[in-house]
Amino acid sequence: MGNIFKKEGILLILLLTILFTSPVFAQKKKKKKNKKVQETEKNEGSGLSIQEFQPTKVNNVVKLPGLKFPNINKIPLYQNNALLAQIARLERNKQWEEYRELLYKYVTSFGINNFLRLEDMDLMWRLANVSEYLGDRALAKETYRLLLRHNRGDIKKALAHYEDLTLFDKPLYANIDDYYRLVEKRALIDTLTPPEDVLIEMGPEVNSDFSDYGMTLGGENQSQLLFTSNRSERDTSEFNKQFNPKKHNENIYISTKTDYDMWGMAEPLETINTNYNEGSPFLSKDGKTLYFIRCMTPEGYGDCDIYYSKKNEDGTWDEAVNLGSKINSYAWDSHPSLSMTEDTLYFASDRKGGFGSSDIYFSVKDSKGEWGKAKNIGPFINSRGSELSPYPHVKYPILYFSSSVGIVNFGGFDIYKSFIVDGEFSEPKNVGPLVNGSGDEYYFAIDAEAKQLYYAKSKVKGNPNLDMQSFPLPMEAKPNNTVRFSGRVVEPTTGEVFKGVVTIIDLSDRVEVAPKKIRDDGSFDFELINDKKYLLVIEGDNFFQIEEIFFVDGDKHVQIPAVSVNSSLSFASIDFDPGSAKLKPEMENNLHLVIDFLVKHSNYRLIVTGHTDSDGNHDANVKLSKERAVSIKEFIINYGELTNDRVIADGKGDYQPIVKNPTTAEEKRLNRRVEFKIFLDEYRISVPVDDNDDINWED
């Protein structure tokens, strides 16, 4: 492709003056949309046309394979009027299985431009809907997902169907405040240090008052951090001096780890930096090849091009080489990165012919070491929005990237991950709220051991002033959290399900895990790393907090019995010696469970009711049972530092036995019990109050 900047004279001066006054690297220049995109956006909200089937189950339905699109990168648009006529005839005749097979054939023949046309997205809707009707849930979910990523029209129907199909699949992340509720408890666990904050600024040695972003790790033991910054002031060109003698432009900087595992003062990479914009560095594994972008150069192909440079023995870098027209285009090309085997180059571009505003592309190196013609990575990664910052992990077959469109999204741009299986990309998954927030997350790097995440983050959506931050990589973002740990919280006798928050604490590696809400059916699930020990903490307003330790060895499902606070309960360990009201050490664990609940739920009160067996005098039994209840009350009040009115003590003696006329020691033991009743403060219940109970019932 010819160079668009080789004209001379006044036009060149005018063009470059305009270009150099726009932040083309951090916020790339808007481009004119192609006609198909304009027509699509003009028709937004026109809706989906097919009649909706009622989902059913058809016996012996043929399960079609997952969606693949072999025509992507081969043809821009697929059209077959004869096949469409057959599809319409089958629809009229309600021959649904044959209808679906031809729809599948047509849809999987799509080129990129088909994803920009509402009439073709309507065909995708029909495929999803009829697959759901025929009972092929897997294909229906996959097709609805793809429709939600690409359709520019009214997608409410598709979203409603997808939500129904994935009701018990999608993650229900809890409020981040719940993440901090257990910090005090975590401090008591000797293998875990509670985090002070989710995000850690990398400090003034790295960050500046200007935008800092676009980083990579390299060097021995990944001890070097290369990144982009627009902090420098220099002349951007000879002619520009008369208009704006000093201009901030993007340069590449390098920071090296010190002996104290801190990042040293960043220095400009002088042998690479020029009067033009340089950024988005990516260093090969051996540290000898640097890929980066350079913008607004007279010899370039477009806005920003991808270059590479080889490192010399003396540590300097060779003159940068443009990767050429097979990779670079007339548009913005940036964010280069290499695959795990370094034979595939990934990058982002806003060239025409993509799925959205900017897409991810790739190029494969041939046997001669030459990079092939760039290809679009396809509709499972790219969307109708923008995709940036492709980052394949150096040890695991997984691609991280940033996207403005996702089924689960927390802000503007979020970081997602996709597993690479047999050359195909799995459904992208949001790496969770411990990484993604209400702002934008992109320009990131993950170390080789997948322990640390480095990324640029804006605190407000759309804010261009970025700072680099680091954070221990949470579980959701790990490349090897492939084991499914699931469970269900139910009352063991009634089957009642509970609502609450489930938190996982990694006791092996101190890896943070985002808390999730319990689903309406009482279920929850996490994706964890195998062969690790985890602490499971479940909290809710209508059941006692649950804590259990699990060792995960392969996929695991657990049934969690929960005790409702709205019913009386007793603990087997709380069994007094005959005639005694003295607490025994083995009682304390369960009493602390009650204390924890009362401390965290200040709107609840507790009634402790003592019972005895039938031996002895009735009046003496009532007195003994009350003394036992008072002993428990005093223990709870003292250890929980609660006000006296939070716990009420009562004694029933032998007047309310579980077993009437007991004959065995075990039957007498069942009657000799203490019952706990927790109730909400706003509920007024009839309870006995004596002089020792300072109760102030407010109206």
N, C-alpha and C positions, 0 to 999 in steps of 0.2 A: 504494500500500500504506500502511496506517495506521501511525502512529508508535507503536512498542512501548514508548517511554519517557515517555508523556504522563500516566501515572498519578501521583497525588500521595500524600503521607503516608508512613506507615511502610514500605509496600512499596517505594516509590521509594528511600528511604534505604537499606533493606536490599540492594536490587538494586545500587545504585551503589557501596555499600561493598564488596560482593563483586567487582564488575567492576573497580574501581580498584585492587584489591590483586593483580590478575593481569596479567602482561606481555602484553597482548593484541596489541601491535603486532609485537614481534620473535617471540613465540611465541603464536600466536593461540589463543583459547579452543577447547576441544574441543566439538564439537557432537554432538547425538544423531543416530545414523545412521538412514537410512530403512530401512524393512522389507526392501526388496530387497537392500540391502547386508548387513544382518544375516543374512538367509537364505543369501546367497552365502558370507559368511565362515564361517558354521556348517558349510557343506558343503565347505570347502577340503580338498584332498587326495583327492577322490573319483575323480579320474582322467578320462581320455578314453576313449570307448567304441569307436570305430570300429576295425574290422580294419585292419591296416596293409598297404598295397600294397607290392610290391617295385617300386621306381622302374624305369621302362622308357621306351622311345621309341616313340611311335605315329606312323606316317606321316600327314602331312596333318592333324594335329590342329589344331582351330580355336584360335588364340591369343586369349584373352579380354582385354579392356582392363583397365587397372589398377583398383583398388578406389576407388569413390566412394560416398558415403552421403548422397544428397539428402534423406533424411528426418530427418537430424540437425537439431534446432531446429524441426521440423515436428510430429513425433509422438514421444511418449516411448517407446512400445513397438510393434513390428511383430509381428503374428501372422496367419498364413494357413494354417489347418488343411487346406484343400483342396490347397494347393501342397505342404505337408508330406507329404500322402498320396501325391501323384504322385512326390515324391522317394523315398519309401520303396519304392514299386513299382519304380522304375527301379533302385534299389540291389539289390532282390531278383533282378531280371532281369539284373543286371550290364551294363546299358546305360550304360556309364560316361561317354560324351561327353554324352548327353542329361541324364544325372544331374548332371554338373558344371554344365551351363548353367542348370538350374533351381536348383541350390544357389547359384550366383553371383547369380541373380535374387533369391533369398530373402535371402541375407546382405547384399547391397548395399541392401536395403530397411530395414536395422536402424535403430531409434532408439537413443537413449543407453542406455535401460534394458536393451536386448538384450545390451549388453556386460557387464552385471552378472549375467547368468543363465548358469549352467553348461551348460544344455541348448542355448543359442544359441551359446556358445563351442565346444561340441561340433560344431555345424554348420560353424563356421569352420574347425575342425580338419579336418573331412571335405573341405571345399573345398580346403584346402592340400594334403592328402594325395593326393586324386585328381588335382589339377593336376600334382603332382610325378610321379605314375604315368603321366599322359598326355604328359609331356615339356614342359609349360608352366612352365619353371623360374622365369621372371620373376614370374608370378602366385603360384606356390608360395612363393617367398621373401618377397614382399610380405605374403602372408596369414599365414605363420608369424611374421613380425616383429610384425604387429598382434596376433596371438594371444599372443605373449610379453609385449606391453605391457599386455594387458588381462585375461588369464585368471587367475583366483584359485585355480584347482585345481592338479592335478598337471601341470606343463608340461614334464616331463623328456623325453617323447617328441617334443614339438614342438621343443624345444631341440636334441635330437639330430639331427632331420631338418634343421633350419635350419643347424646347424653343418656338416653334410655338404654342403649346397648352397652354403655361403659359405666353404668351406675355404680358398679362395685369394682371397677378397674382403675379409675382415675384417682390420682392422689388428692386427698383433702388436707392440704397443709393448714396447720393451726396458725393462729396469730403469733408473730415473732415474739411478742411479750411472753408467751408460754415457754419459749426457749430459755428465758432467764429465770423462770420460776424455781428451777431446781439448782441454781448456781450455789446456794448455800449448802444444799445437800451434797453437791459434787465436791465441795471443799473437804467434806468428811471422808471422801474416797481416796485412799492414799495413792492410787495409781492414776488419778485424774486431776489435772490442774484446771480450775474453771477459767474460761476466757474472760478477759476484761472487756473485750469488744469484738464484734463480728469482723470489723475492718481495721486494719493497722496501716497507718500512713507510713510510707517508706522513708520519710525524713527529709530534711533540707539538703542533705548530701546528694539526693537523687531528684526530688521535686523542686520546682521553681515557682515563681509567681505567674508563670505562663503555662500553657498546656503541655503536659508530659504524657506520652502514650506510646503505642506501637512498639512493644518490647519483645526481646527474645533472650534466651539463656544460652550461654556457650562457654567455651574454654574448658580446661581440665576441671572435672567435678562440677561443671556448670557454675564456675566461680565468677563469670563475667555476665553482666547485664547490659545489653545494648538496647537503646530505646530512642524514641523521637521526641524532640522538643523544639518549640518555636521561640526559645528564650534569646537566641542570638540576634545581634544587631549588625547587619552588614549591608553593603551596597548590593542590590539584587541584579543590577546590570549597569553597563557603562552609561547608556542613554538615560537611565532612570535617575541619575544624580540630580539632573536639573529639575525634576518633578518632586522627588522624595529621596533625599540623599541617604537616609537611614531607614531600613525596613526590616521588621521581624520576619524571619523565614525559618522553615523547618530544617533541622540538622540532626545527624545521628550522634548520640553521646554514648559513652561507655563508663560503667562503674564496676569496680572489682571488689570482691568480698575481702574483708580484713581478717586478721587472726582471731578477732572476737566475733566472727560470724555476722558482722555488720557490713553494710554497703558503703564503700568509700566514696569520696568526692567524684562526681561525674565529670568527665573530660570530653571535649569534642573529638570525634574521629576525623582528624584533620585530613588524612590522605584520601578520604572518601567525600567529605563535605565540599561543596562548591558554592558559587553565588546563586545556584538554583536550589529548589526544595528537595531535600533527601529525607527519607524516612522508611518506616515499616521494615526494619532489618530482620533477616532470618539467617542464622549461622548453621552451617552443616555440622554433622556430628563430630567430625575431626577438626572443626574450627578453621578450616583452610579455605572455605568458599563462603562468601557473604552475598546473599541476595537482598536487594533493597529497591526502593523506587526513587526516581528522580523526575521532577516535574518542570514543565514549561521550558524545556530545552529546544533550541532551534533544530537540532537533528532528531528530535523525538518524533514518535508516531502520533501521539495524542496528548491529553492533559497531563497524565502521569504514566510513565513506562517502568517496566521492571528491568533492572540491571543486575549484573553479578560482577564480583571481583575476586581474584585469587590472592591469597596471602603469601608474601615472600618469606624467605628464611630469616630476614632481619626484622620481621614483624610489620613491615609496611605492606600496603595493598597495591596491587596492580591497577592500572587505569581501568575504570569500569567499562563493561561491555553491555550494550543493549541486547536483550534476548531476542529481538527481531519481530517480524510481522506475524510469525506463527503464533506468538503469544500476545504481544502488544497490539493495541488497536488504536483507532482515532480517538477513543474515549478515555475514561479514567480506568487504569489497571493498577491494582495495589494489593497489599497484604499477602506477599508470597510466603509459602511454607512448603516443606518437603515431607513426603510420606515416610513411614517407618523404615522402608527399604531405600528411600531417597531416589527412587526411580519415577516418582510422580510429583509434579509441581502443582500445588493448589494456589489459587489466588482469587480475588474479587474484582469484578468489573461492572461498569454501568453501560456497556456497549449495547447497541440495539439488538433485538432478536432474543432477548431473555424473557424470563417469566415475570420479573418485577423491576423495581427501580435499579437495583444492583443484584447480581447473581454471583454464585461461586462457580469457577471454571477449573479445569485441570488439564495438564499436558503430561504425556508419558514419554520417557526417554527411550530411544531405540538402542539397538545393539552397538551402534557407532557412537553412542553418547550424545546424540542430537535430540533436542526436545521436539516433539511432534506438534501438530496443529492443535490449538486449544479447543476443548469441548466443554459444553455445559454439563454440570454434574447431575442435573435432572430434577424432576418435580418433587421428589421426596425430601430433598434438602432445600431447594429454592422454593420461593413462594411469590405471591402477588406483591409482597412488600420488599424489604431489602435484606440481603444476607451479606455478612462481612466476616473478616477475621477467621478464615479456615485455619484450624490448628490440629493436625494429626498428632497423636501422642507418639513419642519416640519408641515406646516399648510395647504398647497394646494396640490392637487393630480397632481404633476408635477415632472418629473425627469430631472435634469440637468446633463450634462456629457460633456466630452471633446473628440473631434474627429479630426483625420487628414484628413477626407474625408467628403465633404458636397457639395450640389448643390451651396450654397453660402458660400464662404470661403475667409478669409482675410489674412491668413498667414499660419503658420504651423499647430499647434493644435488650434482649436477654441472651444469656449463654445457654446453648443446647449441646447435646452430645448424641452421636449416632454410631452404633456398632457396625463394623464392616464385616459381613459374613459372605464368603464366596464372591467377593467383589461387589456385593449389593449392600446398600445402606438401610439400616433398620429405621423404624419410626423414631424421629428425633424426640428426645426427652429433655425437658427443662431441668437444669441442674439444681433447682430449688431456691427457696427464699433466703437461705444463708449466704448465697452468692448474689442472686438477682434481687434488685430492689425496685423502688419507684422511679429511679433514674435510668441511665443507659449503661450497659456493660458491654464493652468490646475491647479490642486491642489487648489480648491477654496471652499469657504463657503459663505452662504447667511443667514443673520439673520432672526429670526422668523417673524419679521414684514415686511420682504422683502424690507428694506430700504437701506441696505448697503451690498456691495459685497467685500469680502476679497479674494484675489487670488495672486498666484505666477506668475510672468510674466518675460519673457526674452525680452530684448529690440531688440535682433537680433535673427532671426529664428535659432534654433538649439543650442543656447548658453545655457550651463548647469548651469551657475551661476545665480540663481533665487533670486529675492527679493520679499517680500510680500508687497502688495499695497492694498489700499482700495479706494472705489469709490461709491458715491451714486448710487444705482441700477437704471440704465436707464430704460425707458419705455419698450424697446424691450425685456429686461431681466426679467420684472416683471412676477410673476406667475398668476396675475389676470387681465392682459390687454386683455380682451376677447371681447371687443366691437369694431366693425369695423366702422371707420370713413373714408368715401371716398368722393371724389369730382371730378369735371371736370372744367378746366379753359378754357373758350371759349369767343370769342367776341360775344356779344349778338345779333348783327344784321347780321353779315356775317357768323357766325359759325366758324371763324378762331380759331384754337387751338394754344396754346402757349407752348414754352419750357422754363423751368426755374427750380427753387428750391423751395420746400415747407418745411417750418419749423413749427413745433408745439411747443408751450411753455405751459407747465402745470402751470396755474395760481393758482391752489389749493394747490399742494404739492411740487412745485418746482422740479418736476421730469424731467430729461433731455430726449429729444426725438431726435433721429438721423434724420437729414434732408434727404429728398428724392428728386429725380429728377421727373419732370412731364413726364409721358409717351408720346409716339408719338401721342396718341389719346387725349391728354390733361388731362388724368386721373391721380389720385394719391389715395393712401389709407394708413391708419395707424391702428394699433390695440392699443386701448386706454383703460383706466380704466373708468368704468361707473360712472355717477353722479359727474362729474368734469367739471370745467370751463377751457377752453383752448383758447389761442391766436393763430390764424392761420396767418402766414406771408408767402406770395408768392412773389418771386422775379424772374425777368427775364430781358433780354436785350431788348426785343421788346414790353414790356408792363409796365404800371405803377405798382409799388409795391402795393400789396393788403394786408390789415390788417383787420381781423375781429375776434370778440370774439364769441365762441360757447359754449353752455352748452350741454354736451353729456349725453343723457338719452336713452340708447339703440342704436342699429345700426343706423347710420345716413349717408345720402348722400346729398351733397350740389352741386348746380350749381354755379360756381363763374364767374360772368361777369367781363371780363378784357378789358381794353381800350388800343388799340395798340398805340405805340408812333409814328407809321408811318402814322398816319392820324390826321387831325385837330380835336380838341375836345374843348368843352367848359363846364364849370361847372355852374349848375343852381344857386349856391350860389353867383357867381360873377356877380352881377347885381347892377350897380351903380344907385344912385338916379338921376333923370332927371337933366341934366345940370351940374352934379358934377363929378369930377375925384378923389374924396376922397375914400380911401379904408374903408370898413366897417368890424367890427370884425368877422362877420359870414363868410367872405371870407377866413380867414386865414388858416383854416384847409385844404382846398383843395390846397391853395398855398404852404403849407408845404409839401403836397404830391409831388408837382412838384419839390420843393427844394430837398427833399430826393432823388429823382431820379437823379437830376443833380449832386448832391454831390457824389453819388455812381457810376455814369457813366460819367467819365471825358471826354469821347470821344463824348459826345452828346452836341448839342447846342439847344437853344430855341428861337423861334420867337413868340412874343406876338402881336397879331393884334386886335386893338379895332374897334368896329363898333357901330354906333348909329342908332336911328330910323330916320324917314324922317322929323320930326318936326324941324323947324328952317332953318337957312341958311346953304347951302351946305359947304361953306368954314369953317364956324364956327364948323360944325359937324366933319369935318376932323381934325381940331385942337383939339376938345374935345376928339375925339377917340384916337388921338396920346397921349394926356396928360394922359388918362386912362391907356394906354399901358405902358407909362413911369413910372407911379405910381406903377404898378405891377412889372415892371423890377427892380426898385429901391428896392422894398420890397424883391424880390427874391435874388438880388445881396447882399444886406446887411445881411439878415438872413442866407443865405447860405455861406457867405464869399467867393463869387465867383468873378472871374475877370470880368471886364465890358464886354469883348467880348463874354462871354458865353450866353448873352441874348440880343436879338435885339427887339426893340420896333417899331411898325408901326401902323398907323391909316388909316382906309378906309372910315371913316365917314358913310354916308348913301348910298354909291355907290355899295355895295354888299349885298343887303338885302336877308334874307331867304324868307320872304313873300313880294312879290311885291304889291304895292298899299294896305297897311294894313288899315283895317277899325276899328279894335277893339284894346283895350289896351293890350290884351294878344299877338296879332300879332305884335304890336309895341315892346313889351318886348322881343319877340324872336329875333327881328332885333337888339335890343340894347344889344349886347353881346361882350364877349372877347374870341377869339380863340387862342389856344396854338398849336404850331407845333414844335415837337422835331425831330431833324434830326442828323444823324451821321456826325461827323466832316469831314470825307473824301468826303462826298457828297457836291458838289458845286451847290447851288440853287440860283435863282435870287431873291434877297431881296433888299428893299430900304435901303440906308444907308445915314444918315445925319451927320451933324457936331458933334452931341452929342454922336454918336456911334463910339467908338475907335475900329474898326474892323481890324484885321491883318490876311488877308487870305494868308496862306502859300501855295506855289506851291507844 
